Amino acid sequence: MSVKGESHEQFFSLEEPSLAESLWTWKEVSKFLRVSRSWVYHHAEAGTLPCVRIGGYLLRFEPEEIRAFAAQWKATQVRPLVLRRTG
């Protein structure tokens, strides 16, 4: 509820971003991890991708937790072995 003559900027600090501004959306996570939207939602729902629920249905992601997840996920990924014939 705002008071007549006061703008919403008076209620928020411009120097300190709010928690919601520091959280990532599924699009940012998808771009960072190079995966699809459905992959992000599937793993968030399964509990393997750390997320924050807002209002019971809205998902947001802590950037530091996603970076840590990415580092661990990258280390455990199995890469295919490419065999080349010689001669």
MARLOKE-303652 format. One record per residue (C-alpha): x, y, z. Coordinates in steps of 0.02 Angstrom, whole numbers, plus 32768, in hexadecimal, padded with zeros to 4 digits. Layout:
# residues N
+------+------+------+
:   px :   py :   pz :
+------+------+------+
:    X :    Y :    Z :
...
+------+------+------+
***
This chain:
# residues 87
+------+------+------+
:   px :   py :   pz :
+------+------+------+
: 8000 : 8000 : 8000 :
: 804A : 80A6 : 7FD0 :
: 802B : 814F : 801B :
: 7FF3 : 81D8 : 7FA6 :
: 8089 : 8239 : 7F68 :
: 8108 : 81B2 : 7F95 :
: 8158 : 8145 : 7F10 :
: 818A : 8090 : 7F25 :
: 8242 : 80C1 : 7F17 :
: 8239 : 810B : 7FC6 :
: 8217 : 805F : 800E :
: 82AB : 8006 : 7FBD :
: 8364 : 8026 : 7FCC :
: 83B7 : 8040 : 7F24 :
: 8460 : 8012 : 7F6E :
: 8430 : 7F67 : 7FB1 :
: 83D6 : 7EF4 : 7F38 :
: 8346 : 7E92 : 7F7F :
: 834F : 7DD5 : 7F92 :
: 82D9 : 7DBD : 7EFE :
: 834C : 7E22 : 7E8D :
: 83E0 : 7DB4 : 7EB8 :
: 8387 : 7D11 : 7E8E :
: 838A : 7CC4 : 7DE0 :
: 82F5 : 7C8E : 7D79 :
: 82EB : 7BE9 : 7D1B :
: 8324 : 7C46 : 7C7F :
: 83C6 : 7C7E : 7CD0 :
: 83E7 : 7BD1 : 7D17 :
: 83C0 : 7B82 : 7C6F :
: 8438 : 7BF7 : 7C16 :
: 84C1 : 7BE0 : 7C99 :
: 84B6 : 7B21 : 7C99 :
: 848C : 7B15 : 7BDF :
: 83F4 : 7AAA : 7BFD :
: 833C : 7AB4 : 7BD1 :
: 82AF : 7B00 : 7C37 :
: 8266 : 7A53 : 7C54 :
: 830F : 7A15 : 7C96 :
: 8315 : 7AA5 : 7D14 :
: 8263 : 7A85 : 7D52 :
: 8279 : 79C8 : 7D56 :
: 8316 : 79D0 : 7DC0 :
: 82D2 : 7A59 : 7E30 :
: 8235 : 79F1 : 7E51 :
: 829F : 7955 : 7E6F :
: 8309 : 79B3 : 7EEE :
: 83AC : 799C : 7E91 :
: 83B7 : 7A53 : 7E5B :
: 83B6 : 7ACB : 7EEF :
: 8327 : 7B48 : 7EE7 :
: 82BD : 7BBE : 7F4E :
: 81FF : 7BB6 : 7F47 :
: 81A4 : 7C5C : 7F4F :
: 80EA : 7C57 : 7F72 :
: 80E8 : 7B9A : 7F63 :
: 80F9 : 7B93 : 7EA6 :
: 8177 : 7C14 : 7E68 :
: 8229 : 7BD2 : 7E5A :
: 82C4 : 7C3C : 7E6D :
: 837A : 7C08 : 7E7B :
: 840C : 7C46 : 7EE4 :
: 849A : 7C6C : 7E69 :
: 8522 : 7C2B : 7EDE :
: 84C5 : 7B87 : 7EF9 :
: 84B0 : 7B72 : 7E3D :
: 8569 : 7B93 : 7E21 :
: 8596 : 7B11 : 7EA5 :
: 851A : 7A97 : 7E57 :
: 8568 : 7AB5 : 7DAB :
: 8618 : 7A96 : 7DEB :
: 85E4 : 79F2 : 7E3D :
: 8577 : 79BF : 7DA9 :
: 8603 : 79E1 : 7D2C :
: 867D : 7979 : 7D93 :
: 8608 : 78E3 : 7D95 :
: 85D4 : 78E5 : 7CDF :
: 860F : 7852 : 7C78 :
: 8656 : 7887 : 7BD3 :
: 8652 : 780F : 7B40 :
: 86F5 : 77C3 : 7B0D :
: 871E : 77E7 : 7A58 :
: 8784 : 775F : 7A05 :
: 87E6 : 7789 : 796A :
: 8831 : 770E : 78F3 :
: 88E5 : 7724 : 78C6 :
: 8931 : 76F8 : 7823 :
+------+------+------+
***
